[in-house]
């Protein structure tokens, strides 16, 4: 088995970084969605 080249390691790290960024964005969007739904439900329950 060959030792991984630095270039290969960089590619793996870049993929991991991009995957982590996508997961962070998805998690952030989910949190914002839950927050917005909660606010909407609270406002719907309040008399105007």
C-alpha positions in Angstrom: 0.0 0.0 0.0 1.3 3.4 -0.9 1.7 6.3 1.5 -0.9 8.9 0.7 0.5 11.9 -1.0 0.1 15.3 0.5 -2.1 16.2 -2.5 -4.4 13.3 -1.8 -4.7 14.3 1.9 -5.5 17.8 0.8 -8.3 16.6 -1.4 -9.7 14.5 1.4 -9.6 17.4 3.8 -11.2 19.7 1.3 -14.1 17.2 0.8 -14.5 16.9 4.6 -14.5 20.7 4.9 -17.1 21.1 2.2 -19.3 18.4 3.7 -19.0 20.0 7.2 -20.0 23.4 5.7 -23.0 21.9 4.0 -24.1 20.2 7.2 -23.7 23.4 9.1 -25.8 25.3 6.6 -28.5 22.6 6.7 -28.5 22.6 10.5 -28.7 26.4 10.6 -31.6 26.4 8.1 -33.4 23.8 10.3 -32.9 25.9 13.4 -34.2 29.0 11.6 -37.2 27.0 10.3 -38.1 25.7 13.8 -37.7 29.2 15.2 -40.0 30.7 12.5 -42.6 28.0 13.0 -42.6 28.5 16.8 -43.0 32.3 16.4 -45.9 31.7 13.9 -47.6 29.3 16.3 -47.2 31.7 19.3 -48.6 34.6 17.2 -51.5 32.5 16.0 -52.5 31.7 19.6 -52.5 35.3 20.7 -55.7 37.4 20.4 -55.3 40.5 18.2 
